[in-house]
Amino acid sequence: MHITRIARLKAGRQKNINIRMIRHDLEGDNIMTRLCALATVCLLPLICASNFAAAECGIESGSVRVLSNDIDSLGVVLNEARQCVSDTVNVRINRTTEHKSIQVSALAIDPAIYSVAMVSTNTLPPLLSAGLVRPLDEYVEKYGQDLKPDQLIKIDGKTVAIAFMANSQHLFMRGDILSDLGIPPPKTYQEVLNAARTIKEAGIMKYPLAAAYEAGWYLGNEFVNNYLGLGGQFFEPGSAEPSINNPKGVQVLQLMKEMTEYMPPEYLTLTADDLKKLYLDGKVAIINQWGSMVNSHLDPNGAAPEISDATLIAPAPTLGGYDIPAAALWWDGFTIAKNVSDEDAEASFRAMMYGMRSSVANEHPNAATWLIKGYQAPEGAKGVLDTISSGGRPYPMNPFMGIMHAALGSELTDFMQGRESAEQALADVEAAYRTSARASGFLD
């Protein structure tokens, strides 16, 4: 995949980023060293444990400085990487929900404030566009023997990031209701619609379906999911020109509109959290929900144990005669900054590899759907893993997909409310996309 390289001055366009504040987060001695100075005797066992862990890491020197989103699953890996600290190795971590607004400016400095950026499908492209990450193939060859091919995120043949966990949407279904009505668990969207019709006609539920159609990001995401399921391409090959106003785009919108016949009237306000509530409240029977939320849906001690016990999970449904699950695949992982020393880059890669050992994944099997070798996946992870193995397509990883996603989210509401045709809605999306893409320098 070719990623358009944008001039580095784009990094300078990031506004309201207080670099001095970012530096302040990372300044000062390692916390272990400072505590030891205050209480050497009390912390002697902790020092020994830290040195033992550092020995296991095998890192002799270097500075590991990590910028990460503040979510628990990433914390599992980072807490392990933190064990690589020693007298000669610093490990400093900034977990913040502001990571996306910080990352480009922080890595554009030379030397970069962070040696590691925890990234995902849609947060890596801005760093690639600005030329701020380094190829990782030499480190993979030396220290990545346990990495699987699907963990290597490659651009133009070079490994630019390492993925260690995955996410996707997939089916959650009331197995008890399906069984009572003699309905086989649906595998296609047509079967989903047929099941919804049967459930409604049986008088069990007025609105058997729900989907995250909230106007904005969620609505755009549902189009992305289904368009990928039809094998659609969002852009003309090798360019940033949009390519969604076509029969496949129309087919997606027709499906989305047909789904609303079996959804609550407020469907344009529903988020993933709303889906969970509707489902666990027993108000809907079939949803295409995020795998990362599976634990709350299947919790036998949760809000609705009887519903959790009756829940079936399955890969995302297919549509239109295609065999592609209609749900984008997402990943989280890490990349290494270009503007750091080779010593820090190597130390950082090794610390991250220590943090994502198979033993870590199996000690925390429900924290994420791990892509890590040797992971013994629990039942709750099967929906995501089966969507992957069934041929699900990744969310498009290019620097202008975010603009397309935003245009979809803002321009499809008129169609969903019956105020314009599918063709007009898609034309509006492409027009809005082109305006923003030109302003961002992606189109002439």
C-alpha positions in Angstrom: 0.0 0.0 0.0 1.4 3.4 -0.9 1.1 6.1 1.8 1.3 9.6 0.5 4.1 11.4 2.3 3.1 14.9 3.4 5.7 17.6 4.1 6.9 17.6 7.7 5.5 21.1 8.1 2.1 19.4 8.6 3.4 18.4 12.0 3.8 22.0 12.8 0.1 22.7 12.2 -0.8 20.9 15.4 -2.2 23.6 17.6 -2.5 24.1 21.3 0.1 21.4 22.2 2.3 22.5 25.0 5.5 20.8 24.4 7.0 21.9 27.7 4.1 20.2 29.5 4.8 17.0 27.6 8.5 17.2 28.5 7.5 17.7 32.1 5.6 14.4 32.1 8.9 12.6 31.3 11.4 14.7 33.2 13.1 13.5 36.4 14.8 10.4 37.5 13.3 7.0 37.3 10.8 6.6 40.0 12.5 3.5 41.4 15.8 5.3 41.8 14.1 8.2 43.7 12.2 5.9 46.0 15.4 3.9 46.7 17.1 7.0 47.8 14.3 7.6 50.3 14.0 4.1 51.6 16.8 1.8 50.6 16.2 -0.9 53.2 12.5 -1.1 52.7 12.7 -1.3 48.9 15.6 -3.7 48.6 13.3 -6.7 47.6 11.7 -4.5 45.0 15.1 -3.5 43.6 16.1 -7.1 43.4 12.8 -8.0 41.6 13.4 -5.1 39.2 16.9 -6.1 38.4 15.7 -9.7 37.8 13.1 -8.5 35.4 15.7 -6.3 33.7 17.9 -9.3 33.3 15.1 -11.2 31.6 14.6 -8.3 29.2 18.2 -8.5 28.2 18.5 -4.8 27.7 21.8 -3.3 28.9 21.2 0.4 28.2 18.8 2.8 26.7 15.8 5.0 27.3 12.3 3.7 26.7 9.7 6.5 26.5 6.2 5.5 25.7 3.1 7.5 24.6 -0.1 5.5 24.9 -3.8 5.8 25.0 -5.2 5.3 28.5 -7.0 2.0 28.2 -6.6 -1.1 30.4 -5.6 -3.6 27.7 -2.7 -1.4 26.7 -1.8 -1.0 30.3 -1.4 -4.8 30.6 1.5 -4.7 28.1 3.0 -1.5 29.3 3.1 -2.7 33.0 5.1 -5.6 31.8 7.4 -3.5 29.7 8.0 -1.3 32.7 9.7 -4.2 34.4 12.7 -3.7 32.1 13.8 -0.8 34.2 17.3 -1.0 35.7 20.2 1.2 36.7 21.1 1.7 33.0 17.6 1.4 31.4 14.9 4.0 31.9 11.3 3.1 31.2 8.8 6.0 31.2 5.2 5.9 30.2 2.6 8.5 29.5 -0.9 7.1 29.3 -3.3 9.8 28.2 -6.5 10.1 26.3 -4.9 13.0 24.5 -2.3 10.8 22.8 -3.7 11.4 19.3 -3.3 15.2 19.5 0.2 14.8 21.0 1.8 12.2 18.9 2.8 14.0 15.8 4.3 17.1 17.5 6.0 15.0 20.1 7.7 12.7 17.6 8.6 15.5 15.2 11.1 16.9 17.6 14.7 15.7 17.2 15.3 13.8 19.4 11.7 12.8 19.8 10.1 13.1 23.2 8.8 9.5 22.9 10.7 6.5 21.5 7.5 4.4 21.3 4.1 5.4 20.2 1.3 3.0 20.9 -0.8 3.1 17.7 -3.8 1.6 16.1 -5.3 1.2 12.6 -6.3 4.9 12.4 -3.6 6.6 14.5 -0.5 5.2 12.7 -1.2 6.9 9.3 -0.5 10.5 10.5 2.9 9.4 11.8 3.6 7.6 8.5 2.6 10.7 6.5 4.9 12.9 8.4 7.8 10.4 8.1 8.1 10.0 11.9 8.5 6.2 12.3 11.4 3.9 11.5 11.4 0.5 9.7 11.4 -2.3 12.2 12.6 -5.2 10.1 16.1 -5.4 11.6 14.6 -5.6 15.1 12.0 -8.2 14.0 14.8 -10.3 12.6 16.9 -10.1 15.8 14.2 -10.1 18.5 10.9 -11.0 16.9 11.1 -14.8 16.5 7.8 -15.2 18.3 5.9 -12.7 16.1 3.3 -14.0 13.7 3.0 -12.7 10.2 -0.3 -11.1 10.8 1.3 -9.0 13.6 3.7 -7.3 11.1 2.1 -4.1 9.8 3.9 -3.4 6.5 3.9 -0.5 4.1 5.7 -0.8 0.8 7.2 -4.0 2.0 8.7 -2.6 5.2 7.5 -3.4 8.7 6.4 -0.1 10.4 4.4 -1.3 13.4 3.8 -4.4 15.5 0.2 -5.4 16.3 -0.5 -7.3 19.5 -4.3 -7.2 19.9 -7.3 -7.0 17.6 -10.9 -5.8 17.6 -13.9 -6.0 15.4 -17.6 -6.0 15.5 -19.4 -9.4 15.3 -22.8 -10.9 16.0 -24.3 -11.2 19.5 -27.6 -13.1 19.4 -30.3 -14.4 21.8 -29.8 -18.1 21.2 -32.9 -18.9 23.3 -35.2 -16.9 21.1 -33.7 -18.2 17.9 -34.0 -21.8 19.2 -37.7 -21.3 20.3 -38.6 -20.1 16.9 -36.6 -22.7 15.0 -34.3 -20.1 13.5 -30.7 -21.2 12.7 -28.1 -18.6 13.8 -27.9 -16.2 10.9 -24.7 -15.9 8.9 -25.7 -13.3 6.3 -27.5 -10.0 6.6 -30.4 -11.4 4.6 -30.7 -14.1 7.3 -30.5 -11.5 10.0 -33.4 -9.6 8.4 -35.4 -12.8 8.0 -34.8 -13.7 11.6 -35.9 -10.2 12.7 -39.1 -10.5 10.7 -39.9 -13.8 12.3 -39.2 -12.5 15.8 -41.4 -9.4 15.2 -44.3 -11.4 13.6 -44.2 -13.8 16.6 -44.9 -10.8 18.8 -41.7 -11.4 20.9 -40.1 -8.1 20.2 -41.3 -5.0 18.3 -37.7 -4.0 17.5 -35.5 -7.2 17.3 -32.5 -5.4 15.8 -30.2 -2.5 16.8 -27.1 -1.1 15.4 -24.8 1.8 16.3 -26.2 4.4 13.8 -25.6 7.5 15.8 -25.1 10.4 13.3 -21.3 11.0 13.0 -18.5 8.5 13.5 -20.8 5.6 14.3 -23.0 6.0 11.2 -19.9 6.4 9.0 -18.5 3.3 10.6 -21.5 1.2 9.7 -21.2 2.2 6.0 -17.5 1.3 6.2 -18.2 -2.1 7.6 -20.8 -3.0 4.9 -18.9 -1.5 2.0 -15.8 -3.6 3.0 -18.1 -6.6 3.1 -19.0 -6.0 -0.5 -15.3 -5.8 -1.5 -15.7 -2.1 -2.1 -12.7 0.3 -2.6 -13.1 3.7 -1.1 -10.6 5.4 -3.4 -9.4 5.2 -7.0 -6.3 3.0 -7.1 -3.2 4.9 -6.2 -5.0 8.1 -5.5 -7.0 10.0 -3.0 -10.0 10.3 -5.4 -13.2 9.0 -3.7 -14.9 5.9 -5.2 -18.1 5.2 -3.3 -20.9 6.6 -5.5 -21.4 3.3 -7.3 -23.8 0.3 -7.2 -22.0 -1.2 -4.2 -22.4 2.1 -2.2 -26.1 2.2 -3.1 -26.5 -1.5 -2.1 -25.0 -0.7 1.3 -27.3 2.2 2.0 -30.3 0.1 0.9 -29.4 -2.5 3.4 -28.8 0.0 6.2 -32.2 1.5 5.5 -33.9 -1.9 5.4 -32.4 -2.7 8.8 -34.1 0.3 10.4 -37.5 -1.3 9.8 -36.7 -3.6 12.8 -34.8 -1.1 14.9 -36.0 1.4 17.6 -37.2 4.7 16.1 -34.3 6.6 17.8 -31.7 4.6 15.8 -29.8 7.7 14.7 -28.9 8.3 18.4 -27.6 4.8 19.2 -24.0 4.2 20.2 -22.2 0.9 21.1 -23.0 1.6 24.8 -26.7 2.0 23.9 -26.6 -1.3 22.1 -25.3 -3.0 25.2 -28.0 -1.6 27.3 -30.8 -2.5 24.9 -29.5 -6.0 24.5 -29.0 -6.7 28.2 -32.4 -5.1 29.0 -33.9 -7.7 26.7 -35.3 -5.2 24.2 -33.4 -6.5 21.1 -32.3 -9.9 20.0 -29.5 -9.4 17.4 -26.7 -6.8 17.4 -23.4 -6.4 15.6 -21.3 -5.3 18.6 -17.7 -4.6 19.3 -15.7 -7.7 20.5 -13.9 -5.6 23.1 -17.3 -5.3 24.9 -17.9 -9.0 25.0 -17.1 -9.5 28.7 -20.0 -7.3 29.8 -22.4 -9.1 27.5 -21.3 -12.6 28.6 -20.8 -11.9 32.3 -22.7 -14.5 34.4 -22.6 -12.1 37.4 -23.5 -9.1 35.4 -26.7 -7.1 34.9 -28.6 -9.8 33.0 -27.1 -13.3 33.7 -30.0 -15.1 32.0 -29.4 -13.1 28.8 -25.6 -13.6 29.1 -26.1 -17.3 29.4 -28.4 -17.4 26.3 -26.1 -15.3 24.1 -24.5 -16.8 21.0 -21.6 -15.0 19.4 -20.6 -15.5 15.7 -18.5 -13.8 13.0 -19.9 -10.6 11.5 -22.5 -11.4 8.9 -21.8 -11.3 5.2 -23.9 -9.6 2.5 -24.7 -9.5 -1.2 -23.5 -13.0 -1.9 -19.9 -12.2 -0.8 -18.1 -14.3 1.8 -16.4 -11.3 3.5 -17.6 -10.6 7.1 -19.1 -7.1 7.0 -17.0 -5.6 9.8 -13.7 -3.8 9.6 -10.7 -5.3 11.5 -8.9 -3.0 13.9 -5.6 -3.6 15.6 -3.5 -2.0 18.4 0.2 -2.2 18.6 3.4 -0.1 18.7 5.8 1.7 16.5 9.2 3.2 17.1 10.1 6.8 16.5 12.5 7.8 13.8 14.0 10.7 15.6 15.6 8.7 18.5 19.0 7.1 18.8 19.6 3.5 17.6 20.3 2.5 21.2 16.9 3.9 22.4 15.1 2.4 19.4 16.5 -1.1 20.1 15.9 -0.9 23.8 12.3 0.2 23.1 11.6 -2.6 20.7 13.0 -5.2 23.2 11.0 -3.7 26.1 7.8 -3.9 24.1 8.5 -7.5 23.1 9.0 -8.3 26.7 5.7 -6.7 27.5 3.8 -8.8 24.9 5.0 -12.3 25.9 2.6 -15.2 25.5 2.5 -15.7 29.3 1.3 -12.1 29.6 -1.6 -12.8 27.2 -2.6 -16.0 29.0 -2.4 -14.4 32.4 -4.9 -11.8 31.1 -6.9 -13.7 28.6 -10.0 -11.5 28.8 -8.2 -8.2 28.7 -8.1 -8.2 24.9 -8.3 -10.4 21.9 -4.6 -11.0 21.7 -2.7 -11.7 18.5 0.2 -13.0 20.5 1.7 -16.4 19.7 0.6 -19.0 22.1 -2.5 -17.2 23.3 -5.2 -19.6 24.5 -8.3 -17.7 23.4 -11.3 -17.9 25.7 -14.8 -18.3 24.3 -15.4 -14.5 24.4 -12.6 -13.9 21.9 -13.9 -16.3 19.3 -16.2 -13.7 17.6 -13.3 -11.4 16.7 -10.9 -14.3 15.9 -13.5 -16.0 13.7 -14.2 -12.7 11.9 -10.5 -12.4 11.2 -10.2 -16.1 10.0 -13.3 -15.8 7.9 -11.7 -13.1 5.8 -12.6 -9.9 7.4 -10.9 -6.9 5.8 -8.9 -4.3 7.8 -10.1 -0.7 8.2 -8.3 1.2 5.4 -5.0 2.5 6.6 -4.2 5.7 4.7 -4.0 9.3 5.8 -7.2 10.4 4.1 -9.6 7.7 5.3 -10.4 9.8 8.4 -11.7 12.5 6.1 -13.9 10.0 4.2 -15.2 8.6 7.5 -16.2 12.0 8.7 -17.9 12.9 5.4 -19.9 9.6 5.6 -21.0 10.3 9.2 -22.2 13.8 8.4 -23.8 13.3 4.9 -25.8 10.1 5.2 -28.3 11.3 7.7 -30.6 12.8 5.1 -30.8 9.5 3.3 -31.4 7.5 6.5 -34.3 9.9 7.3 -35.8 9.5 3.8 -35.1 13.0 2.7 -32.9 12.1 -0.3 -31.9 9.2 -2.6 -28.9 6.9 -2.0 -27.2 8.3 -5.1 -27.6 11.9 -3.9 -26.3 11.0 -0.4 -23.2 9.4 -1.9 -22.7 12.3 -4.2 -22.9 14.6 -1.1 -20.3 12.5 0.7 -17.9 12.6 -2.2 -18.3 16.4 -2.5 -17.8 17.0 1.3 -14.8 14.6 1.2 -13.2 16.5 -1.8 -13.6 19.8 0.0 -11.8 18.6 3.1 -9.2 16.6 1.2 -8.2 19.6 -0.8 -7.9 21.7 2.3 -5.6 19.0 3.8 -3.4 18.8 0.7 -4.5 15.4 -0.5 -6.2 16.5 -3.6 -5.4 19.3 -6.0 
